[in-house]
Amino acid sequence: MKKIIALVLVALGAFAVYRKIQADRAELDLWTEATAASEN
């Protein structure tokens, strides 16, 4: 039972990191688009 709980916690942690990376990447894309548009 402890192994299952540990596995679930690891999976949730990995998912949280994945979501954070995706959000950061989306924000960077928006920032890049906004600054590139203002340069033209």
C-alpha positions in Angstrom: 0.0 0.0 0.0 2.8 2.4 0.8 4.4 1.8 -2.6 1.1 2.8 -4.3 0.9 6.0 -2.3 4.5 6.8 -3.1 3.9 6.1 -6.8 0.9 8.4 -6.8 2.8 11.2 -5.1 5.7 10.9 -7.6 3.2 11.0 -10.5 1.5 14.1 -9.0 4.8 15.8 -8.6 5.9 15.0 -12.1 2.5 16.3 -13.4 2.9 19.5 -11.4 6.4 20.1 -12.9 5.1 19.4 -16.4 2.3 21.9 -16.0 4.7 24.5 -14.6 7.0 24.1 -17.6 4.0 24.3 -20.0 2.8 27.5 -18.4 6.3 29.1 -18.4 6.7 28.2 -22.1 3.3 29.7 -22.9 4.1 32.9 -21.1 7.5 33.2 -22.8 5.8 32.7 -26.2 3.3 35.5 -25.4 6.1 37.8 -24.2 8.2 37.1 -27.3 5.2 37.8 -29.5 4.3 41.0 -27.7 7.9 42.4 -27.8 8.4 41.3 -31.5 5.3 43.1 -32.5 6.3 46.4 -30.8 9.7 46.4 -32.6 8.1 46.5 -36.0 
